[in-house]
Amino acid sequence: MTKPALTLYLAAPRGFCAGVDRAIKIVEMALEKWGAPVYVRHEIVHNRFVVDDLRAKGAVFVDELEECPDDRPVIFSAHGVPKAVPAEAERREMVYVDATCPLVSKVHIEAERHHRNGLQMVMIGHAGHPETIGTMGQLPDGEVLLVETPEDVATLAPRDPGKLAFITQTTLSVDDTADIVAALKARFPAIIGPHKEDICYATTNRQAAVKAVAPAVDALLVIGAPNSSNSRRLVEVATAAGCSYAQLVQRAADIDWRALQGVGAVGLTAGASAPEVLVEEVIDAFRDRFELKTEMVETATEDVEFKVPRVLREPA
């Protein structure tokens, strides 16, 4: 049988960002330095394939610090942790390595600076997301007010409307966040924003690439985990940009091939915590079913690299 023709448009940039790459290296280097097991509080990044691979090498993933023994190293995930977590690790005299993405740490530093200047913080983010919990946990209770939508702004009850600043989760939709910021500035004209946008370069670049691909395709697939904020936002961005069908998949096995019957052009991208090997797996799955042509749609180039902590670069 002749395979149907299909063009697969590959969005670029896609996949691993510098913060994710650094976090994974931190776990691998910790295993190399101290041997297994090395404990990791929460998933180091939101991707099952990555987590399973590190688990096979000797990483033990736990939900809370209390599940870790005192005598083994523990690593804090790329999403960041409340201040109480490293404080407890120090109290227990544990060896710990903080794998928080430097761009998330930048938001933490902003929040602390504004707090020292007497400002109450408004955080734009998703309730319950590890990054939001970690960022809000940098300041005392009540010092960070969370908003998720423009409608939430109307119900905010700050201590002093004239002494506010805002920060954002790094993995949000650029467009949705702009709407919330506009609502904040309309209600609180004196509110202070970040010197440089908190949404990270990788999130922004991957959304821009999806916006470029979406109008040209019948469907778009995003490789990423259901609990990955930046991956879920890519699906939303594709839909908003005019793509009639956008699906989040973890692996090639998750693709709904029936939904792709009769399409001639499909877009493909990957969230910032999805490795390129999974992109190749999906491309191979398309090649098995279609007479495949691939086209690259590149909207930016990335050369960002973050150093790992000094403790892992020193000899054991």
Secondary structure, 3 states (H helix, E strand, C coil): CCCCEEEEEEEECCCCCHHHHHHHHHHHHHHHHHCCCEEEECCCCCCHHHHHHHHHHCEEEECCHHHCCCCCCEEECCCCCCCHHHHHHHHCCCCEEECCCHHHHHHHHHHHHHHHCCCEEEEECCCCCHHHHHHHCCCCCCCEEEECCHHHHCCCCCCCCCCEEEEECCCCCHHHHHHHHHHHHHHCCCCECCCCCCCCHHHHHHHHHHHHHHHHCCEEEEECCCCCHHHHHHHHHHHHCCCCCEEEECCHHHCCHHHHCCCCEEEEEECCCCCHHHHHHHHHHHHHHCEEEEEEEECCCCCCCCCCCHHHHCCC
